Amino acid sequence: MITIKQIHTKKEITEFVKFPFKIFKGNNCWIPPIISEEVETFDKTKNPALKTAEVELYLAYKNNEIVGRVAAIINWDEVNLQKKKKVRFGWFDVIDNIEVTKALLNKVYELGKKHGMEMAEGPIGFTNLDKVGVLTEGFDQLGTMVSWYNHPYYKEHFEKLGMTVEKEYFESYFSMNAINPEPFQRASKMIKERYGVRVLNFTKSSQVMPYVDQMFDLFNESYSALQTFVPINDEMRDYFKKKYISFINPEYIKFFMDKNDKMIGFTIVMPSFERAMQKAKGKLFPFGFYHLLKAKKASEEVVFYLIGISPEYQNKGITAIIFDEYYKVFKQMNIKKFIRTQELEENHAMHNLWKNFNPTIHKRRRTYKKDL
């Protein structure tokens, strides 16, 4: 018999966070989270996303053993600002038993119906900066710390239960050694001269912080046209500043200013922490910090995280400057591989940025929906 329990206590939430360690044990492609940080994700006093989102956490039990988990989410900014009556679900993991999946999803649907929602979609997180999608191709590829990993049967369960595809994403990579820099180096010089663009480069995280609010303003502006977009509010900005900015190599954060000192572009790239996360095994102590700091200094791979370009500059060649600046620092840091995380299939403007680098698509993922 399958029992579903809504959980509340820190002990229960820790069990919720630890469940994937069981079903992915021995899997060399799964990236374990840092347990303490993942627990804080569901703490209303620490994660500002929970001030505008309603979240219910559920664990599934069979024979007194945990066999599945899910977070049922309503992002009230999405509902009220975008008028999308949608209940989300994320942090979904389950054994290969479709009845467990069905029971967990029914709890998601119950929350949606309770609040008059019209559809359910997942896996997705609280906001646009959270993880998204169930993996459908690339199960033999190393995951990233900013994406979920799963077994192939997740997709099969969703489809057998009558869910349909809502959005498609893919992930790709390219080799730095295969790049011919001359075209974008020439274009970068020309674009800088034509529009008076200058680049802000950093060597310390403290130098980055004064510009982060401008970055999020531009993030909201540049992504507003996407149908999935929910703006990042002030509290969430502060949260991401503290949680992420100080841990990213300052050399991998670039801001681009026009002649009036207005930010017209930004990019954030992270070192690949994936192997270090595997070695940490979910814990910062006693050796987790060491592995992460070592990866920060010595990783030969980088993961593309965020980019934003002002709409008025999106067709003016700013990307040539971006490529030129990163090519310089990556050569200096001996970076060999550039990994792009999940991008919407419909985001053609983003795909066009990379077309001359001959990227290899190595993963695909989806979100699924169900009308309520």
C-alpha positions as CSV (number, residue, x, y, z in Angstrom):
1,M,0.0,0.0,0.0
2,I,1.2,3.5,-0.9
3,T,0.9,6.3,1.7
4,I,1.4,10.0,0.9
5,K,2.3,12.3,3.7
6,Q,2.6,16.1,3.7
7,I,5.8,17.0,5.6
8,H,6.6,20.1,7.7
9,T,9.5,19.5,10.1
10,K,13.2,20.1,9.4
11,K,13.8,16.4,10.0
12,E,11.2,15.4,7.4
13,I,12.5,18.0,5.0
14,T,16.0,16.6,5.4
15,E,14.6,13.1,4.6
16,F,12.9,14.7,1.5
17,V,16.3,16.2,0.4
18,K,18.2,12.9,1.0
19,F,15.8,10.6,-0.9
20,P,17.6,11.0,-4.3
21,F,20.8,9.8,-2.7
22,K,19.1,6.5,-2.4
23,I,17.7,6.1,-5.9
24,F,20.8,7.5,-7.7
25,K,23.4,5.7,-5.5
26,G,26.3,4.6,-7.7
27,N,25.1,6.7,-10.6
28,N,28.1,8.6,-12.0
29,C,26.0,11.1,-13.8
30,W,23.9,12.4,-10.9
31,I,25.1,15.5,-9.0
32,P,24.2,15.5,-5.3
33,P,23.1,18.8,-3.8
34,I,24.7,20.2,-0.7
35,I,22.1,18.8,1.8
36,S,22.1,21.8,4.2
37,E,21.7,24.3,1.4
38,E,18.9,22.3,-0.2
39,V,17.0,22.1,3.2
40,E,17.3,25.9,3.4
41,T,15.6,26.2,0.0
42,F,12.4,25.2,1.7
43,D,12.9,27.5,4.7
44,K,10.5,30.5,4.4
45,T,12.7,32.6,6.7
46,K,15.7,32.2,4.3
47,N,14.3,31.8,0.7
48,P,12.4,34.9,-0.4
49,A,10.8,32.9,-3.3
50,L,8.6,31.3,-0.7
51,K,7.0,34.7,0.1
52,T,5.3,34.8,-3.3
53,A,4.9,31.0,-3.7
54,E,2.8,28.5,-1.9
55,V,4.6,25.2,-1.4
56,E,3.5,21.8,-0.1
57,L,6.0,19.0,0.2
58,Y,5.0,15.4,0.0
59,L,6.8,12.1,0.7
60,A,5.5,8.7,-0.6
61,Y,5.9,5.6,1.6
62,K,5.5,1.9,0.8
63,N,6.1,-0.6,3.6
64,N,7.3,2.3,5.8
65,E,10.0,3.1,3.3
66,I,10.3,6.4,1.4
67,V,9.7,5.7,-2.3
68,G,9.0,9.1,-3.8
69,R,8.8,12.9,-3.3
70,V,7.3,16.0,-4.9
71,A,7.0,19.7,-4.2
72,A,3.6,21.2,-5.2
73,I,4.0,24.9,-6.0
74,I,1.8,27.9,-6.8
75,N,3.9,30.9,-7.9
76,W,1.4,33.7,-7.0
77,D,3.3,36.3,-9.1
78,E,2.8,34.0,-12.1
79,V,-0.9,33.6,-11.3
80,N,-1.6,37.3,-10.6
81,L,0.8,39.1,-12.9
82,Q,0.7,36.8,-15.9
83,K,-2.8,35.5,-15.3
84,K,-1.6,31.9,-15.7
85,K,-3.7,29.7,-13.5
86,K,-1.0,27.0,-13.0
87,V,0.2,24.8,-10.3
88,R,3.8,23.7,-10.6
89,F,5.6,20.7,-9.4
90,G,9.3,20.1,-8.8
91,W,11.8,18.2,-6.8
92,F,10.1,15.1,-8.2
93,D,11.8,11.8,-7.7
94,V,10.4,8.3,-7.5
95,I,11.1,4.6,-7.7
96,D,10.0,2.8,-10.9
97,N,6.4,2.3,-9.8
98,I,3.8,4.3,-11.7
99,E,1.3,4.1,-8.9
100,V,3.7,6.1,-6.7
101,T,4.0,8.7,-9.4
102,K,0.2,8.8,-9.8
103,A,-0.3,9.3,-6.1
104,L,2.2,12.1,-5.8
105,L,0.9,13.9,-8.9
106,N,-2.7,13.7,-7.5
107,K,-1.5,15.8,-4.5
108,V,-0.2,18.4,-7.0
109,Y,-3.5,18.4,-8.8
110,E,-5.4,18.7,-5.4
111,L,-3.5,21.9,-4.6
112,G,-4.2,23.3,-8.0
113,K,-7.9,22.6,-7.9
114,K,-8.1,24.0,-4.3
115,H,-7.0,27.4,-5.6
116,G,-8.9,27.3,-8.9
117,M,-5.9,26.6,-11.2
118,E,-6.5,25.3,-14.7
119,M,-3.3,23.3,-15.4
120,A,-0.3,21.6,-13.7
121,E,3.2,21.8,-15.1
122,G,6.5,20.3,-14.1
123,P,9.1,19.6,-13.2
124,I,9.9,23.3,-12.5
125,G,11.0,25.2,-9.5
126,F,9.7,28.3,-7.8
127,T,11.1,30.9,-10.3
128,N,13.0,31.2,-13.6
129,L,16.3,30.9,-11.8
130,D,15.5,27.4,-10.5
131,K,16.0,24.0,-12.2
132,V,13.6,22.9,-14.9
133,G,12.6,19.9,-16.9
134,V,12.7,16.1,-16.8
135,L,15.6,14.6,-18.7
136,T,14.5,12.7,-21.8
137,E,17.9,12.2,-23.6
138,G,21.5,12.1,-22.3
139,F,21.1,9.9,-19.3
140,D,24.8,8.8,-19.8
141,Q,26.0,12.4,-19.6
142,L,27.3,14.1,-16.5
143,G,24.6,16.4,-14.9
144,T,25.2,20.0,-13.8
145,M,24.6,21.6,-10.4
146,V,21.9,23.8,-12.0
147,S,19.8,21.0,-13.5
148,W,17.9,17.9,-12.3
149,Y,18.9,14.4,-13.2
150,N,16.4,11.5,-13.4
151,H,15.9,7.9,-14.6
152,P,14.4,7.3,-18.0
153,Y,11.1,5.9,-16.5
154,Y,10.1,9.4,-15.2
155,K,9.1,10.4,-18.7
156,E,7.4,7.1,-19.3
157,H,5.3,7.5,-16.1
158,F,4.2,11.0,-17.1
159,E,3.1,10.0,-20.5
160,K,1.3,6.9,-19.4
161,L,-0.6,9.0,-16.9
162,G,-1.9,11.2,-19.6
163,M,0.4,14.2,-19.3
164,T,1.5,16.0,-22.5
165,V,4.6,18.0,-23.4
166,E,4.5,21.6,-22.5
167,K,8.0,22.9,-23.2
168,E,11.2,21.5,-24.8
169,Y,14.7,22.3,-23.7
170,F,18.2,21.2,-24.8
171,E,21.7,21.4,-23.4
172,S,24.9,21.5,-25.4
173,Y,28.7,22.0,-25.3
174,F,31.6,23.0,-27.5
175,S,35.3,22.8,-27.3
176,M,37.4,25.9,-26.8
177,N,40.2,24.4,-28.9
178,A,37.9,24.3,-31.9
179,I,37.1,28.0,-31.9
180,N,38.5,30.4,-34.5
181,P,38.5,33.7,-32.6
182,E,39.4,36.1,-35.5
183,P,35.9,36.8,-36.7
184,F,34.5,37.9,-33.3
185,Q,37.8,39.7,-32.4
186,R,37.4,41.9,-35.4
187,A,33.7,42.5,-34.8
188,S,34.3,43.2,-31.1
189,K,36.7,46.0,-31.9
190,M,34.3,47.5,-34.5
191,I,31.2,47.3,-32.2
192,K,33.0,48.9,-29.3
193,E,34.1,51.8,-31.4
194,R,30.7,52.2,-33.1
195,Y,28.6,52.3,-29.9
196,G,31.1,53.3,-27.3
197,V,30.7,50.0,-25.4
198,R,33.1,49.3,-22.5
199,V,33.6,46.2,-20.5
200,L,33.6,45.9,-16.7
201,N,36.1,43.2,-15.7
202,F,36.5,42.1,-12.1
203,T,39.1,40.4,-9.8
204,K,37.2,40.5,-6.6
205,S,33.5,39.7,-5.7
206,S,33.2,43.0,-3.8
207,Q,33.8,44.8,-7.1
208,V,30.8,43.0,-8.6
209,M,28.2,43.7,-5.9
210,P,27.5,47.4,-6.7
211,Y,26.3,46.4,-10.2
212,V,24.1,43.4,-9.4
213,D,20.9,45.4,-9.0
214,Q,21.4,46.9,-12.5
215,M,22.1,43.3,-13.8
216,F,18.7,42.1,-12.4
217,D,16.9,45.1,-13.9
218,L,18.4,44.2,-17.2
219,F,17.6,40.5,-16.7
220,N,13.9,41.4,-16.1
221,E,13.9,43.6,-19.2
222,S,15.7,41.2,-21.6
223,Y,13.6,38.1,-20.7
224,S,10.2,39.8,-20.4
225,A,9.1,38.7,-23.9
226,L,9.4,35.0,-23.0
227,Q,6.0,33.5,-22.1
228,T,7.5,31.7,-19.2
229,F,9.0,34.7,-17.5
230,V,8.2,35.9,-14.0
231,P,10.2,39.0,-12.8
232,I,12.8,38.7,-10.1
233,N,11.9,40.9,-7.2
234,D,14.1,42.9,-4.8
235,E,14.2,40.3,-2.0
236,M,15.1,37.6,-4.5
237,R,18.0,39.7,-5.8
238,D,19.5,40.0,-2.3
239,Y,19.1,36.3,-1.9
240,F,21.0,35.4,-5.1
241,K,23.6,38.0,-4.3
242,K,24.5,36.3,-1.0
243,K,24.1,32.7,-2.2
244,Y,25.8,32.8,-5.6
245,I,27.7,35.9,-6.6
246,S,30.4,35.6,-4.0
247,F,31.1,32.0,-5.0
248,I,31.5,32.6,-8.7
249,N,34.9,33.5,-10.0
250,P,34.8,37.3,-10.5
251,E,36.7,36.9,-13.7
252,Y,33.7,34.9,-15.1
253,I,31.2,37.8,-14.5
254,K,31.1,40.4,-17.2
255,F,29.1,43.6,-17.5
256,F,28.8,45.7,-20.6
257,M,28.1,49.5,-20.5
258,D,27.2,52.0,-23.1
259,K,28.7,55.5,-23.6
260,N,26.1,56.8,-21.0
261,D,27.3,54.3,-18.4
262,K,24.1,52.3,-18.7
263,M,24.3,48.5,-18.5
264,I,23.4,47.0,-21.8
265,G,24.6,43.4,-21.3
266,F,25.8,40.9,-18.7
267,T,27.0,37.3,-18.6
268,I,27.7,34.9,-15.8
269,V,29.7,31.7,-16.3
270,M,30.6,29.3,-13.5
271,P,33.4,26.8,-13.1
272,S,32.2,23.2,-13.4
273,F,31.7,22.1,-9.8
274,E,30.0,18.8,-10.8
275,R,32.8,16.4,-9.9
276,A,33.6,18.3,-6.8
277,M,29.9,18.0,-5.7
278,Q,30.1,14.3,-6.2
279,K,33.2,14.1,-4.0
280,A,31.5,16.3,-1.4
281,K,28.7,13.7,-1.2
282,G,26.2,16.3,0.0
283,K,28.3,17.8,2.8
284,L,30.5,20.8,3.1
285,F,32.4,19.4,6.1
286,P,34.9,18.0,6.6
287,F,36.1,18.0,2.9
288,G,33.3,19.4,0.8
289,F,34.6,23.0,0.9
290,Y,38.1,21.8,-0.1
291,H,36.8,20.0,-3.2
292,L,34.6,23.0,-4.2
293,L,37.4,25.6,-3.8
294,K,39.8,23.4,-5.7
295,A,37.3,23.2,-8.6
296,K,36.8,27.0,-8.5
297,K,40.5,27.5,-9.0
298,A,41.4,24.5,-11.3
299,S,38.4,23.4,-13.3
300,E,39.1,23.1,-17.1
301,E,35.3,23.2,-17.8
302,V,32.8,26.1,-17.4
303,V,29.1,26.1,-17.2
304,F,27.1,28.9,-18.9
305,Y,24.6,30.3,-16.4
306,L,23.0,33.6,-17.3
307,I,23.1,36.2,-20.2
308,G,21.1,39.3,-20.8
309,I,21.3,41.9,-23.5
310,S,19.1,45.0,-23.7
311,P,16.4,44.7,-26.4
312,E,17.7,47.8,-28.2
313,Y,21.2,46.2,-28.5
314,Q,20.2,42.6,-29.3
315,N,20.8,43.0,-33.0
316,K,23.9,45.2,-32.8
317,G,26.7,42.6,-32.4
318,I,27.2,42.9,-28.6
319,T,27.7,39.1,-28.5
320,A,31.0,39.6,-30.5
321,I,32.3,41.6,-27.5
322,I,31.0,38.9,-25.1
323,F,32.8,36.1,-27.0
324,D,36.0,38.1,-27.3
325,E,36.1,38.9,-23.5
326,Y,35.5,35.4,-22.5
327,Y,37.9,33.9,-25.0
328,K,40.6,36.0,-23.4
329,V,39.9,34.9,-19.9
330,F,39.3,31.3,-20.8
331,K,42.6,31.0,-22.6
332,Q,44.3,32.5,-19.6
333,M,42.5,30.0,-17.3
334,N,43.2,27.0,-19.6
335,I,39.5,26.3,-20.1
336,K,38.9,23.5,-22.5
337,K,35.1,22.9,-22.6
338,F,32.1,25.3,-22.5
339,I,28.8,23.8,-21.3
340,R,25.4,25.4,-22.0
341,T,22.6,24.5,-19.6
342,Q,19.0,24.1,-20.4
343,E,17.6,26.5,-23.1
344,L,14.1,26.7,-24.4
345,E,13.7,25.3,-27.9
346,E,11.6,28.4,-28.7
347,N,14.4,30.8,-27.7
348,H,15.9,31.2,-31.1
349,A,17.7,34.4,-30.3
350,M,19.7,32.5,-27.7
351,H,20.5,29.6,-30.0
352,N,21.7,32.0,-32.7
353,L,24.4,33.4,-30.3
354,W,26.2,30.0,-30.5
355,K,25.6,28.8,-34.0
356,N,29.2,29.6,-35.2
357,F,30.7,27.5,-32.4
358,N,29.2,24.2,-33.7
359,P,27.8,23.1,-30.4
360,T,27.0,19.5,-29.8
361,I,23.6,18.8,-28.3
362,H,24.0,16.1,-25.6
363,K,20.9,16.4,-23.5
364,R,17.2,17.1,-24.0
365,R,14.5,17.7,-21.4
366,R,10.9,18.7,-21.1
367,T,8.2,19.9,-18.9
368,Y,4.9,18.1,-18.9
369,K,1.4,19.5,-18.3
370,K,-2.0,18.2,-17.3
371,D,-5.3,20.1,-17.6
372,L,-7.2,20.3,-14.4
